[in-house]
Amino acid sequence: MSVIYDRVALIGLGLIASSMWHAIKRAGVAREVTGYARSPETRAIAREIGLCDRVCESAAEACEGADLIVLCVPVGAMGDVAAEIGAVLKPGATVSDVGSVKKAVIEAVAPHLPEGVHFVPAHPLAGTEHSGPRSGFAELFDNRWCLIVPQAGSDRAAVERLEAFWQALGSHTDEMDAEHHDLVLAVTSHAPHLIAYTMVGVADDLRRVTDSEVIKYSAAGFRDFTRIAASDPTMWRDVFLNNKEATLEILGRFTEELFALQRAIRTGDGDHLHAYFTRTRAIRRGIIEAGQDTEAPDFGRVKKA
């Protein structure tokens, strides 16, 4: 694989950034990778484990001279980071991100970027419940999708270069506008996470079921909820605060569906339940056929050696 960017700067050194580092090294698509994390402890760990070619003491230092800057911080922090780095960005550089929300990120970041710098938001649809600089691995993006969200008037060469970069890291890529992205993710990620958090919270409130019983007798359904609900709380707080409209719309639809199922159970309407479960089962089959999961247990995830 040939070099796509001479220098890549990763701002924020958690799961996604550390996985990007490993995938970049595997693919050989950057000559140098700089990194920065706000926490001194995180920077120390990154240096200790050899994460990035150079770990810097400020975001501005990491971004100086970089050809691609990727903001890997929680959505709520992206505007502040953009304000900090704007003055040092070189003409022709591309700024991107990995946030799960796009409309709010664009509104927060774009005003701080100088003319001549390309802003191409992106969102790799990959993750685990783990976080921090030690959690990354090169295979995280393999066969997953990365959504690229160009702006009106985006430089096509910059967009295509970023797509080639993510493809080199193992991802499939697709382009989508910001508003539609936020609606799609509200359906596929944001609302399911909120429901998982709620279900785990309900189990905690049911004092008639002891904590030890919840832990010992967790069948696959509840166990899988707990995996989703273990995701980074800061990241998910920011996601919901920054994708209010789409998430509330989908939660409204969810509530309507839930009431219909409650009615079917109360009235003994087995036909409604069977038809509903048959339809939803077909969606699961479609996900497997699209190669986005396997029928293996544990979410089809390959464990790291």
Buried (B, 14 or more C-beta within 10 A) or exposed (E): EEEBBEBBBBBBBBBBBBBBBBBBBBBEBBEBBBBBBBEEEBBEBBBEEEBBBBBBEEBBBBBBBBBBBBBBBBBBBBBBBBBBBBEBBBEEBBBBBBBBBBBBBBEBBBEBBEEEBBBBBBBBBBBBEBBBBBBBBBBBBBEBBBBBBBBEEBBEEBBBBBBBBBBBBBBBBEBBEBEBBBBBBBBEBBBBBBBBBEBBEEBEEEEEEEEEEBEEEBEEEBEBBBBBBBBBEBBBEBBBEBBEEBBEBBBEEBEEEEEEBEEBEEEEBEEBEEEBEEEEEEEEEEEEEEEBEEEEEEEEEEEEE
